[in-house]
Amino acid sequence: MSQIREIKCPQCGKWTLWAGDIDDRCLYCDSFLESRRFSREVEKKIRGEVRKENDYFFINPTDGPFKRFCKNFLNSLRWLVISLQVAFFVFVTIIIVLISLIPG
């Protein structure tokens, strides 16, 4: 249950009701009460959608449940393989550095 409070509008300077939501607007000038927070949330949502579109196997809204499962599995497997490759190269690099530090 959200509490209704009053906040001063950053645009018009009048006191207006505020429920604490990111999309609350001023009753007088209809501007967002927390425009920075709203912008950040919208940008985060857009970045998430773009990231999903850049997946190797893009999941269409019309795909069936089995096809969605397969695409999700293959996308996850792809990222797992990439992560393992990076970890392997880091491990090999650390071994090479440690061997080169041993006097001999």
C-alpha positions in Angstrom: 0.0 0.0 0.0 1.6 3.2 -1.1 1.4 6.4 0.9 0.4 9.6 -0.7 2.7 12.5 0.2 3.2 16.0 -1.1 6.2 17.1 -3.1 7.2 20.3 -4.6 7.1 20.2 -8.4 10.6 20.8 -9.9 9.0 22.6 -12.9 6.3 24.9 -11.6 7.3 25.0 -7.9 3.8 24.2 -6.6 3.0 21.5 -4.0 1.4 18.4 -5.5 0.4 14.9 -4.5 3.1 12.2 -4.9 2.7 8.4 -4.5 6.4 7.6 -4.9 6.0 6.1 -8.4 8.4 6.9 -11.1 5.6 8.0 -13.5 3.9 10.4 -11.1 3.0 13.7 -12.7 2.3 17.2 -11.3 -1.4 18.1 -11.0 -0.8 21.6 -12.3 1.8 21.5 -15.1 1.6 17.7 -15.9 5.4 17.3 -15.8 7.1 14.3 -14.2 7.9 14.8 -10.6 11.1 12.6 -10.8 12.1 13.1 -14.4 15.7 11.8 -13.9 14.5 8.6 -12.3 11.8 8.1 -15.0 14.4 8.7 -17.8 16.8 6.2 -16.2 14.1 3.5 -16.0 13.0 4.1 -19.6 16.7 3.9 -20.8 17.2 0.7 -18.8 14.1 -0.9 -20.4 15.3 0.1 -23.9 18.8 -1.3 -23.3 17.3 -4.6 -22.1 15.1 -4.8 -25.3 18.1 -4.0 -27.5 20.2 -6.6 -25.8 17.5 -9.2 -26.4 17.3 -8.2 -30.0 21.1 -8.6 -30.4 21.0 -12.2 -29.2 22.2 -14.8 -31.7 18.7 -16.4 -31.8 16.2 -13.6 -31.5 12.9 -14.8 -29.8 10.0 -13.6 -31.8 6.6 -13.0 -30.1 5.0 -15.5 -32.4 7.4 -18.4 -31.5 5.8 -21.3 -29.8 6.9 -22.5 -26.3 9.2 -25.3 -27.5 10.9 -22.9 -30.0 11.3 -20.3 -27.2 12.8 -22.9 -24.9 15.3 -24.0 -27.6 16.3 -20.4 -28.5 16.8 -19.5 -24.8 18.8 -22.6 -24.2 21.1 -22.0 -27.3 21.5 -18.3 -26.3 22.5 -19.4 -22.8 24.8 -22.1 -24.1 26.5 -19.5 -26.4 27.2 -17.1 -23.5 28.5 -20.1 -21.4 30.9 -21.1 -24.1 32.1 -17.5 -24.5 32.6 -17.2 -20.7 34.5 -20.5 -20.5 36.8 -19.4 -23.3 37.6 -16.1 -21.5 38.2 -18.0 -18.3 40.5 -20.4 -20.1 42.6 -17.6 -21.7 42.9 -15.8 -18.3 44.0 -19.1 -16.7 46.6 -19.7 -19.4 47.9 -16.2 -19.1 48.2 -16.5 -15.3 50.2 -19.8 -15.7 52.5 -18.1 -18.3 53.1 -15.2 -16.0 53.8 -17.4 -13.0 56.2 -19.6 -15.0 58.1 -16.5 -16.2 58.4 -15.2 -12.6 60.1 -18.4 -11.4 63.9 -17.8 -11.5 65.7 -20.3 -13.4 
